[in-house]
Amino acid sequence: MARTVDNIIEAPGALILGAGLAGLFTALKLAPFPAMVLAAAQPGTSGSSAWAQGGIAAALGEGDSWESHAADTLVAGAGHCDPKIVELVTSKAAARIDDLLHYGVPFDRAPDGSLALGREAAHSAKRIVHIQGDRAGAEITRTVAERALATPSIQVMEGFHALELALENGRVIGVFARYGTGNGTRLVLFRARAIVFATGGIGALYAVTTNPLETRGEGLGMAARAGAMIRDAEFVQFHPTAIAIGRDPAPLATEALRGEGATLIDETGRRFMLAVHPDAELAPRDVVARALHRERAQGHTTYLDCTKAIGAAFATRFPTVYAACKSAGIDPATQPIPVAPAEHYHMGGIKTDARGRSTLDGLWAVGECACTGLHGANRLASNSLLEALVFGAEVAEDVRGQIAPRAAAGNPPAPDRFNAPPPPQALRDAMTRYVGLERDYDGLAKAYDIIDAVERAGAGEPALLNMTAAAKMVTSAAIVYRESRGAHFRTDFPKTAPDWIGSNHFYGDLGPIWNGIERAPGQAAK
C-alpha cells in the first residue's frame, strides 16, 4: 500500500519492534551488530515478560536432564509440538541461564550457593529458577534492559507506534509508524534490512487477562495483513489463578504457589481438583483452568488456599502476590485468595522456523508473537521466558549471518508519544465470552461477526485493523479446528481426534482463512 510519509529513518542494522525481554535479549545477542529498538513503553517495564511471576524452566538439578524437560514439554503440548524445536530449546536452556547470570540476574540461591529450583505444574522435576519467589519477570527484564541501555550498539526509540509493514518485491524492507499527538501526528518509515518482531501477545483483546493492556496482538495482525503465515492461532492459554478482585488487567497468583502445596477450594472448603485429575492442583493448566471455569459456571466461588502451605512466610516468599492481595484487603497468609481463569498466553502466532524466520523474506519473529512449535496446544509452565531467550539468540545469530550493517544516517527525532487506541470493549467482551476456555460453533460465529462489525466501524484505522486481524485469526482458527486439544476446547467437538488432519495445520494470508470459514457446523470429530 502506498503511503505518504513525513520522514524516513534508516536503521543501520536490525530494526526490532518491542522492548520486552524477547526484543532486548535479541538486541544484546546481536551486539556489537547495531540494533534499533522501537519501544512501546520504557524498557524494563513494558511487555508481559516484566509481569511474569513464575520463572524459567531449565534442567539444572541433579538427576534432571534436558531430555526429561523435552518429554514433559511434549506431553503438555498434547501431541502438537515440533519435537525438533522442543529439543533445540530444552537443550540450550542451561546456556541461556548462564547468559542471564553473566548479565547479573539475581536468581534465588539454595543454602549451598547453587541455584534454587522450584517445581510447577506438569514438570516431572524441580527445574524452575525464580527470583524472590514471584519476581522473576520483573527482575530479569530490568537487568536485561539496564544492559541493553548501556550497550553502544543498541538504540532505543520511544514514542513510535508501528502500523504496517513496508514491502518491496515481496520482501519486508521496513515499518510504517506514527508519532506525535493530535494534529501533530506524523507518519515515518523505518527502513531496515532485517525486521524483528518482538511485539508480544494478544491478552488485551480479552476482557479478562493477566497481560498488560498494550498486548493487543498488533504484531500478529500486521504480519497477517502483509501475508505472513500464521500458525496455531486457536491455542490460547488461560491461567487458572488470576486474582478475582475486579481489576483490568487481573493480578496473577503465580503457579509456584501451587508448586509449594497451595490448594484450590470452593466457598465450602471443598478441594475440587482431587476429583478432576490425578495431579490435582498440579495438573496441566488447561485442565485446571477449565475445572475452575466449570465450578464457577455452577455458581461456586473459587479460591486458592495458601494458608497452610505458605502461611506466615507469604509476604517474604511471594511479595508481588502478597501486595496485590493486601491492596484488595485480603491477607493471603490467613485468608484464601479469590481466583478465576484469565487469558494468559497465546501459543499461536507468526509461523517461524528454527532460525526465527517468518515466511516473509526480511521478517523474523521472537517471543509470544511467534509460533515456533515449542508449545504445541498447551504451553508447559515457565517455558515462555525460555523460548524468548533461546530464539532471541537464534535470531541474532541468523541476522548477523544474513546482512551487513550500514552507516547510521544521523540521529532520529525524539517525538511526543503516540497514543494508540485501545481495543473496543465489544471486541474484548466477544473474545472472552465466545473465544475463551470453552467454545462452540455458534459462539465462535457470533464472535467473528462482532469482530467484523467492530472492524467496519473503525473506518480503516490501521491500529484497529491490526487488532481485529489478530482477533479474527484466533476465532477463524477455532472454527476450523473441529476437535478439542490442549488449550482449545470445543464443547461441540469435545474429543481429541488422533487422526485429525489439521493437527499440524498452518494458516497463510487472511483471504483463504476468512473467506473459507464454515457458516454451518461440520461433521463431528471421532
C-alpha positions as CSV (number, residue, x, y, z in Angstrom):
1,M,0.0,0.0,0.0
2,A,1.4,3.4,-1.0
3,R,2.0,5.7,2.0
4,T,2.9,9.4,2.2
5,V,5.5,9.7,4.9
6,D,6.8,12.7,6.7
7,N,10.2,11.2,7.4
8,I,12.3,8.2,6.5
9,I,14.7,6.8,9.1
10,E,17.4,4.3,8.0
11,A,18.2,1.7,10.7
12,P,21.9,0.8,10.4
13,G,21.3,-2.8,11.3
14,A,18.3,-4.7,12.6
15,L,15.0,-3.0,13.5
16,I,13.4,-4.7,16.5
17,L,9.8,-3.9,17.4
18,G,9.3,-4.4,21.1
19,A,11.4,-3.7,24.2
20,G,10.3,-6.6,26.4
21,L,12.6,-9.5,27.2
22,A,12.5,-11.0,23.7
23,G,13.4,-7.8,21.9
24,L,16.1,-6.6,24.3
25,F,17.7,-10.0,24.7
26,T,17.8,-10.3,20.9
27,A,19.5,-6.8,20.7
28,L,22.1,-7.9,23.3
29,K,22.9,-11.1,21.5
30,L,23.3,-9.1,18.2
31,A,25.8,-6.7,19.8
32,P,28.1,-5.3,18.5
33,F,25.9,-5.6,15.4
34,P,23.7,-2.5,15.5
35,A,20.0,-2.8,16.6
36,M,17.4,-0.1,16.7
37,V,14.6,-1.0,19.1
38,L,11.1,0.6,18.9
39,A,9.7,0.6,22.5
40,A,6.0,1.0,23.3
41,A,6.9,1.9,26.9
42,Q,10.0,2.4,29.0
43,P,12.4,-0.6,28.5
44,G,12.4,-2.8,31.5
45,T,8.8,-2.2,32.3
46,S,7.0,-3.0,29.0
47,G,5.6,-6.3,27.8
48,S,4.3,-9.4,29.5
49,S,7.7,-10.6,30.5
50,A,8.1,-7.9,33.1
51,W,4.9,-9.2,34.7
52,A,5.9,-12.9,34.7
53,Q,5.8,-14.2,38.3
54,G,6.9,-17.8,37.6
55,G,10.4,-18.2,36.3
56,I,12.4,-20.0,33.7
57,A,12.5,-23.8,33.1
58,A,15.9,-25.4,32.7
59,A,17.2,-28.9,33.6
60,L,19.9,-27.8,36.1
61,G,19.2,-30.1,39.0
62,E,20.9,-33.4,39.9
63,G,19.2,-36.3,38.1
64,D,17.4,-34.0,35.7
65,S,18.1,-33.7,32.0
66,W,17.1,-31.7,29.0
67,E,15.6,-34.9,27.6
68,S,13.3,-35.1,30.6
69,H,12.4,-31.4,30.2
70,A,11.7,-32.1,26.5
71,A,9.5,-35.1,27.3
72,D,7.4,-33.0,29.7
73,T,7.0,-30.3,27.1
74,L,5.8,-32.8,24.5
75,V,3.2,-34.3,26.9
76,A,1.9,-30.8,27.9
77,G,1.7,-29.9,24.2
78,A,-0.9,-32.6,23.6
79,G,0.8,-34.1,20.5
80,H,1.1,-30.8,18.8
81,C,4.7,-29.7,19.5
82,D,7.5,-29.8,16.9
83,P,9.9,-32.3,18.5
84,K,13.0,-30.8,16.8
85,I,12.1,-27.3,18.2
86,V,11.5,-28.8,21.7
87,E,14.9,-30.4,21.6
88,L,16.6,-27.2,20.4
89,V,15.0,-25.1,23.2
90,T,15.4,-27.5,26.1
91,S,19.0,-28.4,25.2
92,K,20.0,-24.8,25.1
93,A,18.2,-23.7,28.3
94,A,21.2,-24.0,30.6
95,A,23.3,-21.8,28.3
96,R,20.7,-19.1,28.3
97,I,20.5,-19.2,32.1
98,D,24.3,-18.7,32.1
99,D,23.8,-15.6,29.8
100,L,21.4,-14.1,32.4
101,L,23.8,-14.9,35.2
102,H,26.5,-13.1,33.3
103,Y,24.3,-10.1,32.9
104,G,23.8,-10.1,36.7
105,V,20.3,-11.5,37.1
106,P,19.9,-12.3,40.8
107,F,18.3,-15.7,40.7
108,D,17.3,-17.3,44.1
109,R,20.0,-19.5,45.6
110,A,19.9,-22.6,47.8
111,P,21.8,-22.7,51.1
112,D,24.8,-24.3,49.4
113,G,25.0,-21.4,46.8
114,S,23.6,-23.3,43.9
115,L,20.5,-22.1,42.0
116,A,17.3,-22.8,43.9
117,L,14.9,-24.8,41.8
118,G,11.2,-25.0,42.1
119,R,8.5,-27.2,40.6
120,E,5.5,-26.2,38.6
121,A,2.5,-28.0,37.1
122,A,3.3,-30.8,34.6
123,H,7.0,-30.8,35.3
124,S,8.4,-34.1,36.4
125,A,11.3,-32.5,38.4
126,K,12.2,-29.3,40.2
127,R,13.7,-27.2,37.3
128,I,12.3,-23.6,37.6
129,V,14.6,-20.8,38.6
130,H,12.9,-18.0,40.5
131,I,13.8,-14.6,41.9
132,Q,12.3,-13.6,45.3
133,G,9.6,-16.2,44.8
134,D,7.5,-14.3,42.3
135,R,9.6,-11.5,40.8
136,A,11.4,-13.4,38.0
137,G,10.0,-11.5,35.1
138,A,10.4,-8.1,36.7
139,E,14.0,-8.6,37.7
140,I,15.1,-10.4,34.6
141,T,13.6,-7.7,32.3
142,R,15.0,-4.9,34.5
143,T,18.5,-6.4,34.4
144,V,18.4,-7.1,30.6
145,A,17.1,-3.5,30.0
146,E,19.9,-2.0,32.0
147,R,22.4,-3.9,30.0
148,A,20.8,-3.0,26.7
149,L,20.6,0.7,27.5
150,A,24.3,0.7,28.4
151,T,25.3,-1.1,25.1
152,P,26.5,1.3,22.5
153,S,25.2,-0.7,19.5
154,I,21.6,-0.6,20.8
155,Q,19.5,2.4,20.1
156,V,16.1,2.5,21.9
157,M,13.4,4.7,20.3
158,E,10.3,5.5,22.4
159,G,7.2,7.3,21.2
160,F,6.6,5.5,17.9
161,H,3.6,3.2,17.2
162,A,4.1,0.7,14.4
163,L,1.2,0.3,12.0
164,E,2.1,-1.6,8.9
165,L,4.9,-3.5,7.2
166,A,6.5,-2.0,4.1
167,L,7.2,-4.4,1.3
168,E,9.1,-4.2,-1.9
169,N,9.2,-7.0,-4.4
170,G,7.8,-9.4,-1.8
171,R,10.5,-8.6,0.8
172,V,9.9,-6.7,4.0
173,I,12.0,-3.6,3.9
174,G,10.6,-1.5,6.7
175,V,7.8,-0.5,9.0
176,F,5.4,2.5,8.9
177,A,4.9,4.1,12.3
178,R,3.1,7.0,13.7
179,Y,4.4,9.6,16.2
180,G,3.2,12.8,17.8
181,T,-0.3,13.7,19.1
182,G,-3.4,15.4,17.9
183,N,-2.9,17.5,14.7
184,G,0.8,17.0,15.1
185,T,0.6,13.3,14.3
186,R,3.1,12.2,11.7
187,L,4.0,9.1,9.7
188,V,7.5,7.8,9.5
189,L,9.0,4.9,7.5
190,F,11.7,3.0,9.3
191,R,13.8,1.2,6.7
192,A,16.0,-1.8,7.6
193,R,17.3,-5.0,6.0
194,A,16.2,-7.1,9.0
195,I,12.9,-6.5,10.8
196,V,12.5,-8.5,14.1
197,F,9.0,-8.6,15.6
198,A,9.0,-9.0,19.4
199,T,5.6,-7.5,19.8
200,G,4.1,-9.8,22.4
201,G,0.8,-11.5,22.7
202,I,-3.0,-10.8,22.4
203,G,-4.1,-10.5,26.0
204,A,-5.8,-7.1,25.8
205,L,-8.1,-8.5,23.1
206,Y,-9.8,-10.3,26.0
207,A,-11.8,-8.5,28.7
208,V,-10.2,-10.6,31.4
209,T,-6.4,-11.0,31.1
210,T,-3.3,-11.1,33.2
211,N,-1.3,-9.3,30.5
212,P,-0.6,-5.5,30.2
213,L,-3.1,-3.6,28.1
214,E,-0.5,-2.9,25.3
215,T,-0.6,-6.6,24.3
216,R,-3.1,-6.0,21.6
217,G,-2.0,-8.6,19.0
218,E,-0.9,-5.8,16.6
219,G,2.3,-7.6,15.6
220,L,0.3,-10.7,14.7
221,G,-2.2,-8.5,12.8
222,M,0.5,-6.6,10.9
223,A,2.3,-9.8,9.8
224,A,-1.0,-11.4,8.8
225,R,-2.1,-8.4,6.8
226,A,1.2,-8.4,4.9
227,G,0.7,-12.1,4.0
228,A,2.8,-13.9,6.6
229,M,1.8,-17.4,7.6
230,I,0.1,-17.7,11.0
231,R,0.2,-20.9,12.9
232,D,-2.0,-22.4,15.6
233,A,-3.9,-19.2,16.3
234,E,-6.7,-21.1,18.1
235,F,-4.5,-22.2,21.0
236,V,-4.9,-19.6,23.8
237,Q,-3.9,-20.4,27.3
238,F,-5.8,-19.3,30.3
239,H,-4.1,-19.0,33.7
240,P,-6.2,-20.7,36.3
241,T,-5.4,-18.4,39.2
242,A,-5.9,-14.7,38.3
243,I,-6.8,-12.9,41.5
244,A,-10.5,-12.1,41.1
245,I,-10.7,-8.6,42.6
246,G,-12.3,-6.8,39.6
247,R,-9.1,-5.2,38.1
248,D,-8.1,-4.9,34.5
249,P,-5.6,-6.4,33.9
250,A,-6.1,-9.0,36.6
251,P,-3.3,-9.6,39.1
252,L,-1.8,-13.1,39.0
253,A,-1.3,-15.6,41.7
254,T,1.7,-17.5,40.4
255,E,1.6,-21.2,39.7
256,A,4.6,-21.5,42.1
257,L,2.1,-21.2,45.0
258,R,0.5,-24.5,43.9
259,G,4.0,-25.9,43.4
260,E,4.6,-25.2,47.1
261,G,1.4,-27.0,48.1
262,A,-1.4,-24.4,47.9
263,T,-4.8,-25.9,47.1
264,L,-7.9,-24.9,45.2
265,I,-11.2,-24.9,47.1
266,D,-14.7,-23.6,46.8
267,E,-16.7,-21.5,49.2
268,T,-17.3,-24.6,51.4
269,G,-13.7,-25.5,51.6
270,R,-14.1,-28.5,49.2
271,R,-10.9,-29.3,47.3
272,F,-12.4,-29.9,43.9
273,M,-9.3,-30.7,41.8
274,L,-8.9,-34.1,43.6
275,A,-11.8,-35.4,41.6
276,V,-10.7,-33.9,38.3
277,H,-7.1,-35.1,37.7
278,P,-4.5,-37.4,39.4
279,D,-2.1,-34.5,39.8
280,A,-4.9,-32.3,41.3
281,E,-3.6,-28.7,41.5
282,L,-0.5,-29.6,39.5
283,A,-2.4,-30.8,36.5
284,P,-1.8,-29.1,33.2
285,R,-3.0,-25.5,33.0
286,D,-5.8,-26.1,30.6
287,V,-7.3,-28.9,32.9
288,V,-7.1,-26.7,36.0
289,A,-8.4,-23.6,34.2
290,R,-11.5,-25.5,32.8
291,A,-12.1,-27.0,36.2
292,L,-12.3,-23.6,37.8
293,H,-14.4,-22.3,34.9
294,R,-16.9,-25.1,35.4
295,E,-17.1,-24.7,39.2
296,R,-17.9,-21.0,38.7
297,A,-20.4,-21.7,36.0
298,Q,-22.2,-23.9,38.5
299,G,-22.4,-21.0,40.9
300,H,-19.4,-21.7,43.1
301,T,-16.8,-19.2,44.2
302,T,-13.2,-20.5,43.7
303,Y,-10.2,-19.8,46.0
304,L,-6.5,-20.5,46.2
305,D,-5.8,-21.5,49.8
306,C,-2.2,-20.8,50.8
307,T,-2.8,-20.6,54.5
308,K,-1.2,-23.9,55.4
309,A,1.4,-24.3,52.6
310,I,2.8,-20.8,52.8
311,G,1.2,-19.1,55.8
312,A,3.2,-16.5,57.7
313,A,6.0,-16.6,55.2
314,F,3.8,-15.3,52.4
315,A,5.0,-11.7,52.5
316,T,8.7,-12.5,52.1
317,R,8.4,-15.5,49.8
318,F,5.8,-14.1,47.3
319,P,5.9,-10.3,47.8
320,T,4.2,-9.4,44.5
321,V,1.2,-11.6,45.1
322,Y,1.1,-10.5,48.7
323,A,1.0,-6.8,47.7
324,A,-1.8,-7.4,45.2
325,C,-3.9,-9.2,47.8
326,K,-3.3,-6.7,50.5
327,S,-4.3,-3.9,48.2
328,A,-7.7,-5.5,48.0
329,G,-8.0,-6.1,51.7
330,I,-7.0,-9.8,51.6
331,D,-4.4,-11.3,53.9
332,P,-3.2,-14.4,51.9
333,A,-1.3,-15.7,54.9
334,T,-4.6,-16.2,56.8
335,Q,-7.4,-16.0,54.1
336,P,-8.0,-17.9,50.8
337,I,-7.4,-15.8,47.7
338,P,-10.4,-15.5,45.3
339,V,-9.2,-16.7,41.9
340,A,-10.6,-17.2,38.4
341,P,-9.2,-18.1,35.0
342,A,-7.9,-15.3,32.7
343,E,-6.3,-15.1,29.3
344,H,-2.6,-15.5,29.9
345,Y,-0.6,-16.7,26.8
346,H,-1.0,-17.3,23.1
347,M,0.7,-20.4,21.8
348,G,-0.1,-19.5,18.2
349,G,1.5,-16.7,16.3
350,I,3.6,-15.8,13.3
351,K,5.0,-19.1,11.9
352,T,8.8,-19.2,12.3
353,D,11.4,-21.8,11.6
354,A,14.4,-22.9,13.8
355,R,16.2,-19.6,13.0
356,G,13.2,-17.4,13.8
357,R,12.5,-16.6,10.2
358,S,8.9,-15.9,9.2
359,T,7.5,-16.8,5.8
360,L,8.1,-13.3,4.6
361,D,11.6,-12.5,3.5
362,G,13.2,-10.0,5.8
363,L,10.9,-10.6,8.8
364,W,11.9,-12.5,11.9
365,A,9.8,-13.0,15.0
366,V,10.6,-13.9,18.6
367,G,8.7,-14.3,21.8
368,E,5.0,-14.6,22.2
369,C,4.1,-13.1,18.8
370,A,5.9,-16.0,17.2
371,C,4.8,-19.6,16.9
372,T,7.9,-21.8,16.8
373,G,6.2,-25.1,17.5
374,L,7.6,-25.4,21.1
375,H,4.4,-25.1,23.0
376,G,2.0,-27.1,20.9
377,A,-1.6,-27.0,22.1
378,N,-0.7,-26.1,25.7
379,R,2.4,-24.3,26.9
380,L,4.3,-26.0,29.7
381,A,4.8,-23.7,32.7
382,S,7.8,-21.4,32.6
383,N,8.7,-22.3,29.0
384,S,7.7,-18.9,27.6
385,L,10.6,-16.8,29.0
386,L,12.9,-19.7,28.0
387,E,11.6,-19.6,24.4
388,A,12.2,-15.8,24.2
389,L,15.8,-16.3,25.3
390,V,16.6,-19.2,23.1
391,F,15.1,-17.8,20.0
392,G,16.5,-14.3,20.8
393,A,19.9,-15.9,20.5
394,E,19.0,-17.9,17.4
395,V,17.5,-14.9,15.6
396,A,20.5,-12.7,16.4
397,E,22.9,-15.3,15.0
398,D,20.9,-15.7,11.9
399,V,20.5,-11.9,11.3
400,R,24.3,-11.4,11.7
401,G,24.9,-14.1,9.2
402,Q,22.4,-12.7,6.7
403,I,23.0,-9.0,6.4
404,A,25.8,-6.5,6.8
405,P,25.3,-3.3,8.8
406,R,25.4,0.1,7.1
407,A,26.3,3.5,8.4
408,A,23.7,5.3,10.5
409,A,22.1,8.3,8.9
410,G,22.1,10.7,11.8
411,N,20.0,10.8,15.0
412,P,16.3,10.1,14.6
413,P,13.9,12.5,16.2
414,A,12.6,12.1,19.7
415,P,8.9,12.5,19.2
416,D,6.0,13.0,21.5
417,R,4.5,9.6,22.3
418,F,1.7,8.5,20.0
419,N,-1.2,7.0,22.0
420,A,-2.7,4.1,20.2
421,P,-6.5,3.4,20.5
422,P,-7.4,0.7,23.0
423,P,-9.3,-2.4,21.8
424,P,-13.0,-1.7,21.7
425,Q,-14.9,-3.2,24.7
426,A,-17.3,-5.0,22.3
427,L,-14.3,-6.9,20.8
428,R,-12.8,-7.7,24.3
429,D,-16.2,-8.9,25.6
430,A,-16.8,-11.1,22.5
431,M,-13.4,-12.7,22.8
432,T,-13.9,-13.5,26.5
433,R,-17.4,-14.8,26.1
434,Y,-17.2,-16.8,22.9
435,V,-13.4,-17.5,22.3
436,G,-12.5,-18.4,25.8
437,L,-11.9,-21.6,27.7
438,E,-14.9,-23.4,26.2
439,R,-16.0,-22.8,22.6
440,D,-18.7,-23.9,20.2
441,Y,-19.6,-23.1,16.6
442,D,-22.5,-20.8,17.4
443,G,-20.4,-18.7,19.8
444,L,-17.4,-18.5,17.5
445,A,-19.6,-17.4,14.6
446,K,-21.1,-14.7,16.8
447,A,-17.7,-13.6,17.9
448,Y,-16.5,-13.4,14.3
449,D,-19.5,-11.3,13.3
450,I,-18.9,-8.9,16.3
451,I,-15.3,-8.5,15.4
452,D,-16.1,-7.8,11.8
453,A,-18.6,-5.2,12.8
454,V,-16.0,-3.5,15.1
455,E,-13.6,-3.5,12.2
456,R,-16.1,-1.9,9.8
457,A,-17.0,0.7,12.3
458,G,-13.3,1.6,12.7
459,A,-13.2,3.4,9.3
460,G,-9.8,1.9,8.3
461,E,-7.9,2.9,11.4
462,P,-4.7,0.9,11.0
463,A,-4.1,0.1,14.7
464,L,-7.6,-1.2,15.0
465,L,-7.2,-3.3,11.8
466,N,-4.2,-5.0,13.3
467,M,-6.2,-5.8,16.5
468,T,-9.2,-7.1,14.5
469,A,-6.9,-9.1,12.2
470,A,-5.4,-10.9,15.3
471,A,-8.9,-11.5,16.8
472,K,-10.2,-12.9,13.5
473,M,-7.2,-15.2,13.2
474,V,-7.9,-16.7,16.6
475,T,-11.6,-17.0,16.0
476,S,-11.3,-18.4,12.5
477,A,-8.8,-21.0,13.5
478,A,-11.0,-22.1,16.4
479,I,-13.9,-22.5,14.0
480,V,-11.9,-24.6,11.6
481,Y,-10.2,-26.7,14.3
482,R,-13.0,-29.2,15.0
483,E,-11.7,-31.2,17.9
484,S,-10.5,-30.5,21.4
485,R,-6.8,-30.5,22.2
486,G,-4.9,-28.8,25.0
487,A,-6.0,-25.2,25.5
488,H,-8.5,-25.4,22.6
489,F,-11.8,-27.0,23.8
490,R,-14.9,-27.2,21.7
491,T,-18.0,-28.3,23.6
492,D,-19.5,-29.4,20.2
493,F,-16.3,-31.4,19.4
494,P,-15.2,-32.5,22.9
495,K,-12.9,-35.4,21.9
496,T,-9.3,-35.4,20.7
497,A,-9.2,-37.0,17.3
498,P,-5.9,-38.9,16.9
499,D,-6.2,-38.8,13.1
500,W,-7.3,-35.2,12.8
501,I,-5.8,-33.9,9.5
502,G,-5.4,-30.4,11.0
503,S,-3.1,-31.5,13.7
504,N,-0.2,-29.7,12.1
505,H,-2.1,-27.1,10.1
506,F,-0.8,-23.7,9.3
507,Y,-2.7,-20.6,8.1
508,G,-1.5,-18.3,5.4
509,D,-2.7,-14.8,4.5
510,L,-6.1,-13.6,5.5
511,G,-8.2,-14.2,2.4
512,P,-8.1,-18.1,2.3
513,I,-8.9,-18.2,6.0
514,W,-11.5,-15.6,6.4
515,N,-13.4,-16.4,3.2
516,G,-13.2,-20.1,3.9
517,I,-14.9,-20.1,7.3
518,E,-17.8,-22.6,7.5
519,R,-21.1,-20.9,8.3
520,A,-22.7,-24.2,9.4
521,P,-21.5,-26.9,11.9
522,G,-19.4,-29.6,10.3
523,Q,-19.3,-33.3,10.9
524,A,-18.5,-34.3,14.4
525,A,-15.0,-35.4,15.2
526,K,-14.5,-39.0,16.0
